[in-house]
Amino acid sequence: MADKPENRKYPRTASLQRCGIVSPAYDTPFAARIINQSAFGLLLELDYPLPVEDILIKVYPADEVRGTIDYESPNVLVGMVRWCKQQLDGWSGMYQAGVEIISLKPRKDVV
C-alpha cells in the first residue's frame, strides 16, 4: 500500500511532552501529553474530551527536568480545539485533540 501524501502546510515534529490543559469546559486544570506539534498546531492526547468550539484553551508545557507544570508560567500556548475523538490505542490518554495555535504575539521562528 502506497503512503498517503502528507497534506500539511507546516511539518510536524514528535514531542511526547507532558503538559497541563486549562479549558473553560473544566473547573480545574488537567494533565495531557503533546504527541506532535507544528508551527501552528498541536496533537494532544488526554483523558478527557475537549469540546470543539471557538473558545480558547491554554496548554502549559511541563518542565521535563523537574517534572512539574507551572500554571503561572508565561510559557503558555493558546489555541482552539478543531477536533477531538476517542482513541483506544494511545500513549497516555483516551482522547486525541487537534489544537490550532492562536498567535497572540508575532512569532520569530516562522516566515
Residue pairs with C-beta under 8 A, 6 or more apart in sequence:
8 38
9 38
9 40
10 38
10 39
10 40
10 41
10 110
11 38
12 36
12 37
12 38
12 41
12 43
13 36
13 37
13 38
14 35
14 36
15 33
15 34
15 35
15 36
15 37
16 33
16 34
16 35
16 91
17 33
17 34
17 61
17 62
17 64
18 31
18 32
18 33
18 34
18 61
18 62
18 64
18 67
18 69
19 31
19 32
19 33
19 34
19 44
19 59
19 60
19 61
19 62
19 69
20 29
20 30
20 31
20 32
20 59
20 60
20 62
20 69
20 71
21 29
21 30
21 31
21 32
21 44
21 46
21 50
21 57
21 58
21 59
21 60
22 29
22 57
22 58
22 60
22 71
23 50
23 51
23 55
23 57
23 58
24 55
24 57
25 50
25 51
25 55
26 48
29 60
29 69
29 71
30 46
30 47
30 48
31 46
31 47
31 69
32 44
32 45
32 46
32 47
32 59
32 92
32 93
33 44
33 45
33 46
33 91
33 92
33 93
34 42
34 43
34 44
34 59
34 61
35 43
35 44
35 45
35 90
35 91
35 96
36 42
36 43
37 43
39 101
39 107
39 109
39 110
40 100
40 101
40 103
40 110
41 79
41 98
41 99
41 100
41 101
42 59
42 77
42 79
42 98
42 99
42 101
43 96
43 97
43 98
43 99
44 50
44 59
44 96
44 97
44 98
44 99
45 87
45 90
45 91
45 92
45 93
45 95
45 96
46 93
46 94
46 95
46 96
46 97
47 92
47 93
47 94
47 95
48 95
49 84
49 86
49 95
49 97
50 57
50 81
50 84
50 95
50 97
51 81
51 84
52 81
52 82
52 83
52 84
53 80
53 81
54 80
55 80
56 78
56 79
56 80
56 102
57 78
57 79
57 80
57 81
57 99
58 76
58 77
58 78
59 76
59 77
59 78
59 79
59 99
60 69
60 70
60 71
60 73
60 75
60 76
60 77
61 69
61 75
61 77
62 68
62 69
63 69
63 70
77 99
77 101
78 101
78 102
78 104
79 99
79 100
79 101
79 102
80 99
80 100
80 102
81 97
81 98
81 99
82 98
82 99
82 100
83 97
83 98
84 95
84 96
84 97
84 98
85 95
85 96
85 97
86 94
86 95
87 93
87 94
87 95
87 96
88 94
90 96
